[in-house]
Amino acid sequence: MINSRFFHTFILVLGTLVILASVGAGIMRHLARTPALGPGAQYLYIEPGMGVKRVAWLAYEGGLVAAPWHFSLVVRLRGMERGLLAGEYEILPGQPLSATLDQIKKHDVYLHRLAIPEGLSVSEVMLLLKGADGLDLEGMVAPMEGSLLPDTYFYERGDKATELIARMARAMNEVLLNAWETRADNLPFSSVEEALVLASIVEKETAVASERPLVAAVFVNRLKKNMRLQSDPTVIYGITAGMPLDRPISRADLREETAYNTYRVGGLPPTPIANPGRDAIAAVMNPADVPYLYFVADGTGGHAFASTLEDHNRNVVRWRKIERESR
């Protein structure tokens, strides 16, 4: 009789446990399949050392779950208490909790994107870095002018700006050295540093890609003839130290006594005036084989090139007429 009672009790308890386990598994499946509540993409940032309770609360605040315990329960039933890897995760609209936890388990973190356009000065790049979301700016110091390669860079939240700057500098150095190895003969400069200075001028003089070898040829030809470069962007850099000039350049600016005024100083300026891109660097290393010594805007966004001062003056007259008619 005792054995019979024990057996029936055992069966009852076992059945209850099976039912509870089945109900628990069903609840977990339901919670794991529940989509994120937010209307758009959400971002969950797990800091190093953050516990399940804190992450669960952040998930709740971000609209990823209807209650913190939903997140905590699924995490514990999955055995992921110590598997919440630090990082920032992008949660797409309607994404189920199971997919979010899979992301975290794989450490599939969200990468921020920072585009550095060609022709920005170091001062302008520093402003972009200061405004970049999620970068650690501690210890950030502006590097040398022209030392950063314009490109699109990706980084994780919490990455140091100093490390991103170092990546930009390594990329610029690699591009410069590769281009230097394939440079044309008889260029009027003898170092990578001088080539970088000239590339920065070419970058600022034209935004038309097809013109860069022609603009580079003009400056290379002028250097070979010991003619002054007479580049307006160098004059502006001497006045603003790399920030935009908020007015048209004036005759008084062209008379300004600075080391960057290539109307008054021969040769190359002492440093680059911007961060040139790959195309400008390539153009300087292998300029077009043309006799041009002059260029001026042509009213279409490009430039008219000339080999003689007489032809150049005619191009200038045409440009002045276009300017007057556009006012």
Secondary structure, 3 states (H helix, E strand, C coil): CHHHHHHHHHHHHHHHHHHHHHHHHHHHHHHHHCECCCCCCEEEEECCCCCHHHHHHHHHHCCCCCCHHHHHHHHHHCCCCCCCCCEEEEECCCCEHHHHHHHHHHCCCCCEEEECCCCCCHHHHHHHHHHCCCCECCCCCCCCCCCCCCCEEEECCCCEHHHHHHHHHHHHHHHHHHHHHCCCCCCCCCCHHHHHHHHHHHHHHCCCHHHHHHHHHHHHHHHHCCCCCCCHHHHHHHHHCCCCCCCCCCHHHHCCCCCCCCCCCCCCCCCCCCCCCHHHHHHHHCCCCCCCCEEEECCCCCEEEECCHHHHHHHHHHHHHHHHHHC
